[in-house]
Amino acid sequence: MAAIYDSYIPAENRVQLDAGGQGMRMTYHQYWVRCSDRAGLHRALDKAGVDVGIYYDPPLHRHELAVYCRAAGALPEAERAGREILTLPIHAALPFEDAHRVGAVVREFMSASGGHGA
C-alpha cells in the first residue's frame, strides 16, 4: 500500500522513517504526508470521500501535561510538522484501487497548488 502512495506522492511530501538497514522493510501503521496547505489537501481528500487523520496539532510539547517535561528552547520543526502533517488511510482491508484513487487525489492537489509540500 505504501508503495502505491509512494508512486503518486513526491518524496519531499512524504514523511518516512529509516527502515533500519539493508534488507529491512517498513510496516506502516500510518502514512504521513506533509503539505504546507494541509487544510486545502484535507478538503480535497474529504471531497473525494477519503478519511484522513490529523495528529500532533498542537504538537506534543504544547499539550498541558508537557509543561512537566518540556525541553529547553523552541521546537520549530515540531511546530511546522504539527501544522503540515496529515495521514492517509493505510490498512490491510484497503483495496489497491482505493489507494490508487487516494494517491491520485494527493498528486492532483500537489500539482494544482504548485507542489506546495514540505
Beta strands, then each sheet from edge to edge (+ up, - down):
strand 1: 14-15
strand 2: 31-34
strand 3: 85-88
sheet 1: 1+ 2- 3+
end
